[in-house]
Amino acid sequence: MIDAGERPSHTDGAAAPKPSAPAAPAAPDQTPVRDQAAPATLSLPRLIGWSAAMLAAALAVGGACTLVGVISLSDLTRQMWESRALLMLTAGLVGASLAAGGLALQGLMRNPLAEPYILGISSGAGVGVMMGLAATAKLSLPAWASTPVLAFLGAMASCMAVYLVAQRRGRLDPYSLILSGVIVNIFNGAIMLAGNLYIDPNRIADMTYWATGQLSDATPRSLLGVCGACIVAGWAALLANSAAFNVLGLGDDVAGSSGVRVNRLRLVTFGAVGVMTAAAVALAGPIGFLGLIVPHICRMAFGPDHRLGLVVTPLAGAIFLMIAETLCRSLGPALRLGRVPVGILTALAGGPFFIFLLRTRFRGASA
Amino acid sequence: MNAQTDILQAADVTFAYRPGEPVLRGVSISAAAGRFTCLLGPNGSGKTTLLRCLMGQLAPSCGAIALGGRALRDYRPRELARVLAYVPQQPASSLAFSAGEIVLMGRYAHGGPLGLAGPGDLTVAREAMKMTDTLGFAARTLDELSGGEAQRVMIARALAQQPSVILLDEPTSHLDIRHQLNIYRMMRRLAHDWPMAVVCVSHDVNVAARLADELVLMRGGLVVASGTPDETIRQDLLSQTYDVQVDLIATPDGGVPMVRAK
């Protein structure tokens, strides 16, 4: 009750006859006011503590997975250590990039189903990578230069296409968003198939394999360096806006009137996610659903705050993909399946998870 | 209501979403600290558009809006947020933040690079919640609150910006009469006690007439009349505004009469 309180209205002519309503019992769930209670919020020690813990966990998992990889092949040469460590570094970067991208897109679009793979950003980068490979072959350009740039252009084109198709007067309907992602994915898939046929019909099998998403332990260090730098830069750009993502959850008008530059935030996010997804796809092909699963698990564990989420979610994504890759490399041969691309594992896990979200949380949110 | 105390002044504001179809056709209004102003008018009269111009979300094609003696368009977003705050029609958060955290988001424009709340921010947020009587459910999410409670949280969030002007867009359109009255009383109290300029788009003539200091009647992008409820709650002005014949019915307390459409 607002007018039963400590500040009697002193001016009132119009409201002089106080109705008896305020004396009636208030909403049954109302608890007494605690004057000294401070709103609980994210504190610096908690932010630093969880960030450090997740970073330590990511490094430990990376080390452990490297060890498992080396031991399982019983090849203790220096080269093997290096190649396995690089593989885990690649997995970590790709996982971090996709998880951060998923979280940022979900925050920006206020939509729990947004994710680079579902929205067709990954397949857009895929088209770019394919063109990059063609350019590398035909024009003898260095792979580290052409592939990430073209992947980025493809990712951004898809970003913009999905956004423009789905938005209506700046508002994003969740179903239109998913649907336009599906359309852009099909479109990009067709371009990739057609392009590949045109370039070299014998490489269709290669392309299919690449499109499942897999990590290589022979990634050129130059490519890894460029892509790693892109991912770190994109992450930094998102982190710098982490408080703004929280406010944006209250709607564009409230965020704008709170001091958030909403349009600039959109541009920065699309740009950063485009760069990060492009780098991830250039390294590993399109790996699906990681950007959906990991942010959701992190939200359940750490709450909705992006200031913490944008630190722990990428690290959790790194851990997720390092473990998934290690599982694929160890289980595949053990089950006599040969090498299993890690993208298949994430898709097998992610598909049901997506349906679960669609049927439970999301339905409640849109009702 | 002299010009010196008017913190927000809009002069001759014109705005069109599509060329040739102006929604605002030369609107002048002002708001002063200590004054609770309600914008009244039928749907499509331009109330919300005017509010969006006043909060800097839309740029008028003609006319000038000044805030604290300075052109509104010269304010940077964070700077503006420290002077002017906004409360939406429907409280909503896509993320499961607690009421306390939502109120603290009002400190965004005051915050540092990390955006973490300092002791000063916590004090301001607590005061804002005390003033709106929302401290009791600081730990609950908006989904767990009733419509009236959630709207009070949104008002507390706006107050945490420590503004001189607060703009509200039909904040009670989904509330029952008791909560509606509570919110209007709170706005009146904020205007008088803080003191700040409160401008509220309203759909309920009677509640607005009873509690506002000033009413602005709008129709077709123009101001029909403005002034105190005594000056503006008149049969001819209301008929002209809403395009319907109205009766004025004396209230038992002898205050501003009730308005009823014929």
Interface residues (C-beta under 8 A of the other chain):
Chain A: M1 I2 D3 G5 R7 S9 H10 T11 D12 G13 A14 A15 A16 P17 P19 A21 P22 A27 Q30 T31 P32 V33 R34 D35 A37 A38 P39 A40 T41 L42 S43 L44 L47 G107 R110 N111 A240 S242 A243 A244 N246 V247 G249 L250 G251 D253 V254 G256 S257 S258 G259 V260 R261 G303 P304 D305 R307 A365
Chain B: R52 M55 G56 Q57 P77 R78 L80 A81 R82 L84 A85 Y86 P88 A92 S93 S94 L95 A96 F97 S98 A99 G100 E101 I102 V103 L104 M105 G106 Y108 A109 G111 P113 L114 G115 L116 A117 L122 A125 R126 M129 K130 M131 T132 D133 L135 G136 F137 A138 A139 S146 E149 R152 M154 R157 Q161 L167 R178 L181 N182 I183 R185 M186 R188 R189 H192 D193 A209 R210 L211 P229 P252 D253 G255 V256
